[in-house]
Amino acid sequence: MNPLEMGGSATFTVPRKRLNGMDLAQLLHAAQDLRFLLGRGYPQLASLTLVGNRYNLTYDARQLLHRGVFDPVLAARRRSKLCLVRDLTGQPLALDGHNALITVECGLSGLPLIAADDGFIRDIGQISHRYKPSAITARALILISRFLADGDVGPVMVWYDAPMSRSGELAKHTRQILQEYGLLGEVEAVLQPENKLMAFQGVIGTSDTQLIDQATAVVDVAGEIIRRLPRVNLITLGENGF
């Protein structure tokens, strides 16, 4: 099923020429060059460095390319695994907690997001390494919980990265909100959530490329929510509109 056929009427508000100091026309050319190199087997980091230096790209612009542009064959393989929340009625779901939450918070905060070649929406890591729950966290958790409840998904397992700041508190808050929306499951802060996700026998919710490549079926919970928000800074660099 086409992940773009989600209904709703989200308006993507991206300036035509510049966004956060980045020249979008230049980014499109850089994305084409990077996609060309990756499609011919050149290493990702070396290709990104070459293209970034050629176009004198900022760190944020390079992050957009890094998280959004892929070898076309690899991107197609990932898209083939992508399903929708509406297709998971009554099915268990394991959610990559910080991954989904941070992306939704970035959308609510107006930070740049990339609609990647592989069909997933990602933030560009502007707050990931220094993330702490904030005033916007509750709003993001409510959006996620309501969306999953509307899809009648469950049970829902949410795993947070324990070493990140206030993860235990975040897990407790998430548990309370899930219960308020009638969602069954468990919420934990664990040392290595990726191990839990990789071992899960069912659909996982993440945009992490390593997890996607190892999974059988993946849902982009944050991406589906982002596409329904009325105003987001979503950048599309893909040839096919992904």
DRENVO-57514 format. One record per residue (C-alpha): residue in one letter; x, y, z. Coordinates in steps of 0.1 Angstrom, whole numbers, plus 5000, padded with zeros to 4 digits. Example, Ala and Ser with C-alpha at 12.3 -4.5 7.8 and 13.67 -1.06 7.14 Angstrom:
A512349555078
S513749895071
REM end
This chain:
M500050005000
N501350344991
P502450525023
L501450855009
E497750765006
M496950855041
G494151095038
G494051425057
S494951765044
A498251855058
T499852175044
F503652155040
T505052505045
V508452505029
P509752825014
R510452784977
K514052914978
R515452895013
L514852725046
N516852785077
G519552945056
M519752655032
D519352704994
L516752444984
A517652454947
Q521252384957
L520152104980
L518151944951
H521251934929
A523351804957
A520751524964
Q520851424927
D524551404928
L524551204960
R521850964947
F523850914916
L527050814935
L525150594960
G523350414932
R526750314917
G528050164949
Y530150454963
P530450465001
Q527850685018
L530150895040
A532750955013
S530051044988
L528351285013
T531751455020
L532451484983
V529051634975
G528951855007
N532352004999
R531452054962
Y528352254971
N529852405003
L526952275024
T526252355060
Y526152085087
D522352085087
A522252055049
R524551765051
Q522351605077
L519351645055
L521151455027
H522551195051
R519151115065
G517151155033
V519051045002
F519850674996
D520750434969
P517550394949
V517550014952
L517950034989
A515250294992
A512850084972
R513549784995
R512749985026
R509550125010
S508449775004
K508449715042
L506450025050
C502949975062
L500350205077
V498950235112
R495450185098
D496549835086
L497449725121
T494049705137
G494249455166
Q497949385159
P500849435184
L503249715177
A506749795192
L507550165191
D511050305191
G510150565218
H512750845215
N512850805177
A509150865172
L508751125200
I511651345189
T510451355153
V506951455163
E508351725187
C510551855159
G507451885137
L505552065164
S508552305169
G508952395133
L512352235129
P513452105095
L512251745086
I513251545056
A510851335035
A513351065026
D513850864995
D512850545014
G509450685023
F510150775060
I510151115076
R513151205097
D514351495118
I517951595112
G519251535147
Q519151895159
I517951785194
S518551415196
H521851415215
R520651675240
Y517051575242
K515151635274
P511351615279
S509951965276
A506652155276
I505952025241
T506551655250
A503051605265
R501451735233
A503551505212
L502751205234
I499051285231
L499251305193
I500950965192
S498650795217
R495450935200
F496750825166
L497450475177
A494150455196
D492250575165
G493950295145
D492850045172
V496449915175
G497549705203
P499049595225
V501649865222
M505249825235
V507250145238
W510950125246
Y512950435255
D516750465256
A517550455294
P520850645292
M519050955278
S517951225302
R514851155324
S513950845304
G512350675335
E510150985340
L509250985303
A508250625304
K505950685334
H504350975317
T503950785284
R502350495303
Q499750725318
I498850885285
L498550545267
Q496250425295
E494150745292
Y493550645255
G492750285263
L495950145248
L497249825263
G500849735265
E504049825283
V506450115284
E510050085296
A513350265296
V515950005287
L519650005281
Q519449895245
P516049945229
E517349845195
N517849485208
K514249475220
L513049605187
M515049365166
A513849075186
F510149175185
Q507948935165
G505749185148
V505649535132
I507949795147
G507550165146
T510750345138
S512650545111
D516050415122
T517650285090
Q519549995108
L516349865123
I514349905091
D516949705072
Q516649415096
A512849435101
T510249255081
A507549515084
V507849875097
V505450165103
D506450525104
V504150645132
A505850985135
G505851035098
E502150965095
I501451215123
I503751475107
R501851445074
R498651545092
L499951845110
P498652175096
R502152345093
V505452165091
N508952245077
L509051935056
I511651915028
T511351674999
L514451594979
G513351274963
E512851224926
N509551044932
G508051284958
F508951064988
REM end
